[in-house]
Each structure stands twice: as C-alpha cells, then as structure tokens.
Amino acid sequence: MKLPARKAVAHLRAVDPVFAGVIDRVGPCQARARVEGTHFGAVMRSIVYQQLSGAAAATIHGRVLALFGGQEPSPRALLRVDDARLRAAGLSGQKTAYVKNLAAHAATRGFPMERLHELDDAAVIEALTQVKGVGRWTAQMFLMFRLGRPDVLPELDLGIQKGIQRAYGLRRLPKPAQVLKRGAPWAPYRTIASWYLWRMLELPMD
C-alpha cells in the first residue's frame, strides 16, 4: 500500500523551505506499507528484527516461519511451540519470551490484535506497548509501515534525529521534544517526512 506521497510532498514543500531541499535531494517518495499477512505476524517480525542487521534478521525470521511450514503462525500455534525450538531457530532467550508474550496477548479475547487498524494512533500504541519487548518505537513502526498511518513522527528514532541534524545544520542531535517541535509543521504527513529523513542519510555528505 503506497502512502499519500503527492499531497504530502506538496505540503512539506509549502511549509518548510529546508525540507523542500531534502525532497529535491532524495527524489520521489517510495514509502509503502506492508499489508501482507496478519497484524500478529507483523509485530512478531518487528520483534525478531530488533537490534539485528536486516540480513541476519531475515534469516532468523525465515527459520522461525519454517517451524510453521513457512507461514505466519497463529498466536495459539506459536504458544504450542517449545521455547527450545524457537531458540534453535536463532531467537535469543529474551526474544523468545517476547514473542510468546505477544502470542499470549493476541490469544486473549479482549486484546484487539487483528482489530488494531480500527483504532486511532494513540490507542494502537497503548495496546501494543502492553506486550513485553514492544515499546513506543516499535508501535510507531507498526503504525507507519503496517497500517500506513500518514502522520507518525518517531521522535525516539536515532535516524530521524540524525536526519534533522543534517538537514538543518544543527551542532547537536535534537532531543525527542525538539524533534516533535521541529516536525510540527509537517503534520498531517509526518510519516512521509520521516521516510525522507531516513533516505537522506543514505546519500553522500555535501
């Protein structure tokens, strides 16, 4: 699912001349949300990928899925798997506990796992951060790249902080509160702005 890039880019250019320069350098927006699979599978994947390189995480994630015939497991199916098998697939003991906690929440009738898309952003964050190993940042990534919510600014993200520092020529990394203040004019398209800041860091320095 492609995010609303055309309107977002026009808005960002209009409200922030510095950001217009970022857009010119990066080029057309290619931000997309991953809609395949289930919400449960998407959060499980996020936990697996935490603090790992993309290639290593993809390998471990593939091994975990292989335990379930290459498919995303249901919460109850994951709960039935012995912890030792998950660790043998490459999950740390801590991440094994995290995905089991996620599955336990998702298997509870009162937890809105597969109804998260019906909730507003704040309610999604509140629900997901009940799970061990899922903090505000992970919940924000879910909002952005699973649900395709257009106005999320992950203020705790180091890449966002570095992108703002570079774009605006700041001497120091901005603190989370400064990130939110700087990004306020970008609303309601702060997800697109975040994508541009991440991509800018991939470009060579001037």
C-alpha positions in Angstrom: 0.0 0.0 0.0 1.5 3.3 -1.1 1.3 6.2 1.3 -0.2 9.6 0.1 3.0 10.9 -1.3 1.8 13.5 -3.7 -0.2 15.6 -1.3 2.4 15.1 1.4 5.3 16.3 -0.8 3.3 19.4 -1.8 2.5 20.2 1.8 6.1 19.7 3.0 7.4 21.9 0.3 4.9 24.6 1.2 5.5 24.7 5.0 9.3 24.2 5.2 11.8 25.5 2.6 14.6 23.4 4.2 12.6 20.3 3.8 11.9 21.2 0.1 15.7 20.9 -0.3 15.6 17.4 1.3 12.9 16.3 -1.1 14.9 17.6 -4.1 18.0 15.6 -3.0 16.2 12.4 -2.2 13.7 12.4 -5.1 10.3 10.8 -5.5 8.7 9.2 -2.4 8.6 5.4 -2.4 7.2 4.9 1.1 4.9 1.9 1.3 3.1 -0.1 4.0 3.5 -3.9 4.2 -0.1 -5.2 4.1 0.7 -8.9 3.5 -0.1 -11.3 6.3 -1.6 -10.6 9.7 -1.1 -7.9 12.3 0.2 -10.5 14.7 2.8 -11.7 12.1 3.8 -8.1 11.5 4.5 -7.4 15.2 6.3 -10.8 15.6 8.5 -9.8 12.7 9.3 -6.5 14.3 10.4 -8.2 17.5 12.6 -10.6 15.5 14.2 -7.7 13.7 15.0 -5.6 16.7 18.8 -4.8 17.1 19.8 -7.0 14.2 21.1 -6.3 10.7 18.5 -6.8 8.0 20.2 -9.9 6.6 20.6 -11.6 9.9 17.1 -10.8 11.0 15.6 -12.1 7.7 17.4 -15.4 8.1 16.2 -15.9 11.7 12.7 -14.8 10.7 12.7 -17.3 7.9 13.8 -20.1 10.2 11.0 -19.3 12.7 8.4 -19.3 9.9 9.9 -22.7 8.7 8.7 -24.2 12.0 5.2 -23.5 10.8 5.5 -24.6 7.2 6.8 -21.3 6.0 3.7 -19.5 7.0 2.9 -16.9 9.8 1.7 -18.9 12.8 -1.4 -18.1 14.7 -0.9 -16.9 18.3 -2.1 -20.3 19.6 0.3 -22.2 17.3 3.2 -20.1 18.5 2.3 -20.7 22.1 2.4 -24.5 21.5 5.9 -24.5 20.2 8.6 -25.4 22.7 10.9 -22.5 23.6 14.0 -24.6 22.7 12.8 -24.8 19.1 12.5 -21.1 18.8 15.9 -20.6 20.3 17.3 -23.2 17.9 15.9 -21.1 15.0 18.0 -18.2 16.2 15.9 -16.3 18.6 17.6 -15.2 21.8 16.0 -16.3 25.1 14.7 -12.7 25.6 13.1 -12.5 22.1 11.6 -16.0 22.6 10.0 -14.6 25.8 8.8 -11.5 23.9 7.1 -13.4 21.0 5.5 -15.8 23.5 4.2 -12.8 25.4 2.9 -11.3 22.2 1.1 -14.6 21.4 -0.4 -14.8 24.8 -1.8 -11.3 24.5 -3.0 -11.9 21.0 -4.8 -15.1 22.0 -6.7 -13.2 24.7 -10.2 -12.3 23.5 -10.0 -8.8 25.0 -6.8 -7.9 23.2 -7.5 -6.1 19.8 -4.7 -7.8 17.8 -6.5 -8.1 14.5 -8.6 -5.0 15.0 -5.7 -2.6 15.5 -6.5 -1.0 12.2 -9.8 0.1 13.6 -8.1 2.1 16.5 -6.7 5.6 16.4 -2.9 6.0 16.6 -2.8 6.6 20.4 -4.9 3.5 21.1 -2.7 1.4 18.9 0.4 2.5 20.8 -1.4 1.9 24.1 -2.4 -1.6 23.1 0.9 -2.8 21.6 3.1 -1.4 24.4 1.3 -3.8 26.8 3.4 -6.5 25.2 6.9 -7.2 26.6 9.5 -6.1 24.1 7.2 -3.7 22.2 8.0 -0.1 23.1 6.8 3.1 21.6 9.2 3.0 18.7 8.1 -0.5 17.6 4.4 0.6 17.9 5.2 3.6 15.7 6.8 1.5 13.1 3.7 -0.7 13.0 1.5 2.4 12.6 3.7 3.7 9.7 4.6 0.6 7.8 1.8 -1.9 8.6 -1.2 0.4 8.9 0.0 3.1 6.6 -0.8 5.9 9.0 0.4 9.2 7.4 1.1 11.3 10.4 3.6 9.5 12.7 6.9 11.0 13.7 9.1 8.6 15.7 10.8 11.1 17.9 13.0 8.5 19.7 14.5 7.2 16.4 18.2 7.9 16.1 17.9 8.1 12.3 15.2 10.7 12.5 17.3 12.7 14.9 20.4 12.4 12.7 18.4 13.4 9.6 17.1 16.5 11.2 20.6 17.4 12.5 22.0 17.0 9.0 19.1 18.8 7.1 19.1 21.8 9.4 22.8 22.0 10.1 22.4 21.5 13.9 25.5 21.2 16.0 23.9 18.6 18.3 21.4 15.8 17.9 17.9 17.2 18.7 16.2 15.7 21.7 12.8 14.0 21.2 10.9 17.1 22.3 12.9 19.1 19.8 12.1 16.6 17.1 8.4 16.9 17.7 8.6 20.7 17.7 10.7 20.8 14.5 8.3 18.4 12.9 5.0 20.0 14.0 4.6 22.0 10.7 4.9 18.7 8.7 1.6 17.4 10.1 -0.5 15.7 8.8 2.2 14.0 6.8 5.0 13.3 9.3 5.3 9.7 8.2 6.3 10.9 4.7 8.7 13.4 6.3 10.3 10.6 8.3 10.8 8.5 5.2 12.6 11.4 3.6 14.9 11.9 6.6 15.9 8.2 6.7 16.6 8.2 2.9 18.6 11.4 3.2 21.1 9.7 5.5 21.8 7.2 2.7 23.1 10.0 0.4 26.7 11.2 0.4 27.5 14.2 2.6 27.8 17.5 0.7 
